[in-house]
Amino acid sequence: MNTSYDYVIIGAGVSGCTTAKHLKTYSDSILLIDKLEDVAMGASGAAGAFLSPLLGKPNAFKDLVTTSLRYSNNFYTKHTKDFIDTCGTTRIPKDSEDDNKFKSYIPFNDFDYTLDKDGYHFKDASVVSSYDICKHLTNDIDKLFNYEVKTLEYEDDIWIINSQYKAKNIILTTGYSLDLIDEFYLNIRPVWGQRIVIQTSTCIPYNYHKECSVSRTIKKDENTYIASIGATHHRFVEEKETNKTDTETLLKKANDILELKDVNVIQEIGGARASSVDYFPLLGSIINSKKTLDEFPYMKNGTNVLASRFSRYKNMFILNGVGGRGFVLAPYLSKMLVDHIVNGTVVDESLKVDRLFKREVKRLK
Ligand SMILES: Cc1cc2nc3c(=O)[nH]c(=O)nc-3n(C[C@H](O)[C@H](O)[C@H](O)COP(=O)(O)OP(=O)(O)OC[C@H]3O[C@@H](n4cnc5c(N)ncnc54)[C@H](O)[C@@H]3O)c2cc1C
């Protein structure tokens, strides 16, 4: 293996793996690193990996999810068609209040639906196999596992990783752990969650979503089917922790969708979603707050400074904060990131880290 690369991507979840896939169009000199033993061992391994429309009145986040969902469905079908199940999802309102909300959202639905006996069936919703997707996308990428990046130093236009590897460009796709970069405004919060995999004698024809998601079943043998059920949400809980209470909660919610017979829980998987304070992802270059504030100290008093004058870490980029929809968002966002890095295309303001920097600087007053 080389020790010097044009691009080193740190973090081999769906954000890192889709970034590697897009970069591969432009470069053969890419190294993908993870501290765990394989791809998709963080949040990406825990994900039910359902791809489903966001319902609601128009807003910027819904637009982002809609554009990303269209992109990711095509992306997975094109590159990893064996690992996407385009069986559709039926969304069931929780109660009559929720049903009224669903009805009020109808004029704003971005995807076609049909009404079936249970609820609203969206044929463009799907589910992917998270591990297989990440594995397949990075087949031809150099990878380094069980390797924790502890230090990043920049010398003579080169990033030096743990005094061992060299990179012209660094891309941080490290999920909820942002220890590598000491920037007060990059406040990513972990939202821990669990999903379970069950065996059941009930055959489920497509995905369902009500208070949890239940996947279509895969046939194991004559009377046994496998389904995935996700997910719980907790703040302030340790990464990867799994517990029986969550399993019971998920089974109860799943049984409220359809009766599952002869259930045997075969896997409980936990992970931490990385969520930004405004729930929008973070994408692009990273501002060096110390240098910027040293140069423009009056920013702390509320004076505006043009973003083009902010000091930034050279050749270092980030894709993070994809929250509970990483499998929907990452293919589209990583394409945007790679276009930005390679072709200099402009990143949408709503995704740049600049918004968090400006917001936090105001609080320093
Ligand atoms: C229970 C659960 C269910 C979910 N269900 C869905 C769903 O149905 N649909 C959907 O779209 N999304 C879902 N999500 C969200 C989705 O899993 C995440 O948005 C997505 O996986 C985030 O991907 P990532 O690559 O950004 O982060 P991660 O997958 O967490 O990857 C980050 C990687 O960086 C590595 N890393 C960190 N620091 C270092 C370091 N210093 N050195 C080396 N490696 C490092 C970590 O080991 C990790 O592997 C779910 C999440 C959970 C927890």
The ligand as an SDF file (V2000), in Angstrom:
LIG
                    3D

 53 58  0  0  0  0  0  0  0  0999 V2000
  -30.6390    2.8660   14.4040 C   0  0  0  0  0  0  0  0  0  0  0  0
  -30.4730    3.7250   13.1990 C   0  0  0  0  0  0  0  0  0  0  0  0
  -31.3670    3.6120   12.1310 C   0  0  0  0  0  0  0  0  0  0  0  0
  -31.2110    4.4190   10.9940 C   0  0  0  0  0  0  0  0  0  0  0  0
  -32.0690    4.2580    9.9420 N   0  0  0  0  0  0  0  0  0  0  0  0
  -31.8840    4.9830    8.8000 C   0  0  0  0  0  0  0  0  0  0  0  0
  -32.7270    4.8000    7.6760 C   0  0  0  0  0  0  0  0  0  0  0  0
  -33.6590    3.9870    7.6950 O   0  0  0  0  0  0  0  0  0  0  0  0
  -32.4820    5.5400    6.5640 N   0  0  0  0  0  0  0  0  0  0  0  0
  -31.4410    6.4250    6.4960 C   0  0  0  0  0  0  0  0  0  0  0  0
  -31.2440    7.0500    5.4550 O   0  0  0  0  0  0  0  0  0  0  0  0
  -30.6230    6.6280    7.5630 N   0  0  0  0  0  0  0  0  0  0  0  0
  -30.8370    5.9260    8.7110 C   0  0  0  0  0  0  0  0  0  0  0  0
  -30.0330    6.1390    9.7910 N   0  0  0  0  0  0  0  0  0  0  0  0
  -29.0440    7.2280    9.7290 C   0  0  0  0  0  0  0  0  0  0  0  0
  -27.7890    6.7570    9.0150 C   0  0  0  0  0  0  0  0  0  0  0  0
  -27.3560    5.5630    9.5860 O   0  0  0  0  0  0  0  0  0  0  0  0
  -26.7020    7.8180    9.1350 C   0  0  0  0  0  0  0  0  0  0  0  0
  -27.2000    9.0590    8.6770 O   0  0  0  0  0  0  0  0  0  0  0  0
  -25.4820    7.4610    8.2860 C   0  0  0  0  0  0  0  0  0  0  0  0
  -25.1240    6.1400    8.4720 O   0  0  0  0  0  0  0  0  0  0  0  0
  -24.3110    8.3570    8.6470 C   0  0  0  0  0  0  0  0  0  0  0  0
  -23.2500    7.9510    7.8500 O   0  0  0  0  0  0  0  0  0  0  0  0
  -21.8150    8.5790    8.0410 P   0  0  0  0  0  0  0  0  0  0  0  0
  -20.9540    7.9240    7.0390 O   0  0  0  0  0  0  0  0  0  0  0  0
  -21.9260   10.0720    7.9910 O   0  0  0  0  0  0  0  0  0  0  0  0
  -21.3980    8.1970    9.5290 O   0  0  0  0  0  0  0  0  0  0  0  0
  -20.9560    6.7760   10.1190 P   0  0  0  0  0  0  0  0  0  0  0  0
  -21.6550    5.6610    9.4370 O   0  0  0  0  0  0  0  0  0  0  0  0
  -21.0820    6.8650   11.5940 O   0  0  0  0  0  0  0  0  0  0  0  0
  -19.4280    6.6750    9.7070 O   0  0  0  0  0  0  0  0  0  0  0  0
  -18.4050    7.4150   10.3400 C   0  0  0  0  0  0  0  0  0  0  0  0
  -17.1890    6.5300   10.4100 C   0  0  0  0  0  0  0  0  0  0  0  0
  -16.0540    7.3150   10.7790 O   0  0  0  0  0  0  0  0  0  0  0  0
  -15.1930    6.4910   11.5280 C   0  0  0  0  0  0  0  0  0  0  0  0
  -14.2850    7.3570   12.2880 N   0  0  0  0  0  0  0  0  0  0  0  0
  -14.6290    8.3590   13.1390 C   0  0  0  0  0  0  0  0  0  0  0  0
  -13.5350    8.9500   13.6460 N   0  0  0  0  0  0  0  0  0  0  0  0
  -12.4660    8.3050   13.1110 C   0  0  0  0  0  0  0  0  0  0  0  0
  -11.0500    8.4540   13.2580 C   0  0  0  0  0  0  0  0  0  0  0  0
  -10.5200    9.4000   14.0460 N   0  0  0  0  0  0  0  0  0  0  0  0
  -10.2490    7.6020   12.5690 N   0  0  0  0  0  0  0  0  0  0  0  0
  -10.7730    6.6450   11.7490 C   0  0  0  0  0  0  0  0  0  0  0  0
  -12.0970    6.4640   11.5930 N   0  0  0  0  0  0  0  0  0  0  0  0
  -12.9370    7.2890   12.2420 C   0  0  0  0  0  0  0  0  0  0  0  0
  -16.1490    5.6870   12.4010 C   0  0  0  0  0  0  0  0  0  0  0  0
  -15.5590    4.5020   12.8610 O   0  0  0  0  0  0  0  0  0  0  0  0
  -17.3110    5.4280   11.4430 C   0  0  0  0  0  0  0  0  0  0  0  0
  -17.2160    4.1700   10.8100 O   0  0  0  0  0  0  0  0  0  0  0  0
  -30.1540    5.3570   10.9370 C   0  0  0  0  0  0  0  0  0  0  0  0
  -29.2590    5.4600   12.0130 C   0  0  0  0  0  0  0  0  0  0  0  0
  -29.4080    4.6690   13.1260 C   0  0  0  0  0  0  0  0  0  0  0  0
  -28.4440    4.7980   14.2540 C   0  0  0  0  0  0  0  0  0  0  0  0
  1  2  1  0
  2  3  1  0
  2 52  2  0
  3  4  2  0
  4  5  1  0
  4 50  1  0
  5  6  2  0
  6  7  1  0
  6 13  1  0
  7  8  2  0
  7  9  1  0
  9 10  1  0
 10 11  2  0
 10 12  1  0
 12 13  2  0
 13 14  1  0
 14 15  1  0
 14 50  1  0
 15 16  1  0
 16 17  1  0
 16 18  1  0
 18 19  1  0
 18 20  1  0
 20 21  1  0
 20 22  1  0
 22 23  1  0
 23 24  1  0
 24 25  2  0
 24 26  1  0
 24 27  1  0
 27 28  1  0
 28 29  2  0
 28 30  1  0
 28 31  1  0
 31 32  1  0
 32 33  1  0
 33 34  1  0
 33 48  1  0
 34 35  1  0
 35 36  1  0
 35 46  1  0
 36 37  1  0
 36 45  1  0
 37 38  2  0
 38 39  1  0
 39 40  1  0
 39 45  2  0
 40 41  1  0
 40 42  2  0
 42 43  1  0
 43 44  2  0
 44 45  1  0
 46 47  1  0
 46 48  1  0
 48 49  1  0
 50 51  2  0
 51 52  1  0
 52 53  1  0
M  END
$$$$
